[in-house]
């Protein structure tokens, strides 16, 4: 599913984010930037040790923050590590909005034209997929309506159910 926001592409696909050929893919990271399981584990496996080595040099970031590293052996040139909230830690909506915004800003600061997001915090962090879509999509749409060099933002969703939730929310957001 594709839509245009201020002459920029916003796209939803179901697939494997590690296979995305965008300037950057987003890792749903922990604050220590340790590439463990889930999306991060897949990125570590396919991207090679250079990504974790750069994460170790950075040392970590705050919940709602983002950091950028090489893409290692991935098709994407960079990985942006966005730290989303764990369900139950408090102020999760604001933290997820900040993780999304800080990722988009970091992409612009590094002159990136395309980026692929997963559904941040919906894996082992336990955040509900519907609330994730309700936060990440409008935040991204508002950002694309502003002054940005980004030309394409993809939400690469794992599984048909996740894709359907994001597709319904995107239809709601753009039905005006």
C-alpha positions, 0 to 999 in steps of 0.5 A: 500500500502506497500513498503520497504525502507532500510529494513524498512516498509513504509505503507499507509492505509485509516483509523482512526489514533486513532485505530492504534496499533503503538508505537506512533500516530502523532497528527496534533497539534497547537503550544499551544498543545490544543487538539481541533477539527479534529485529535486532538479532536478525540485523546482527546476523545478516549485517555482521559484527561491524554494526554491534561494534559501532553500537558498542562505541556509541554506548547507548541512548535514552528511551525515545532516542535514536543512534545511527551506525553502518549497515554492515553487510545489509543492503541498507547503508545504515541502521538507525537504532530507535529505542522504543518503550516497554509496555508498562514503563509509563508515558509509552505513547510520548516515548514511541512518538519521540523514537519515531521523530528522532529517527526521522530527524537523524535520517535528515541529519545524515542526508538520507532519502529513504528509510524503513521502519519496523513496528517499534516496541511491538515485539518483546517490549509488548506494545500493542500493534494498534497503538503503535500504528496510531502513533507512528503513522500520524507522527511520520505523516506530519513529519513528511508534510514539513521540511525534510529531505526524505523522499520515501518512508516504508513501514516494513511489517512482519506478518499479515496481521501487523500489515493489516493493522497499519493499513487500516490506520493509514487509510484512516489517516489519509481519508480526508 
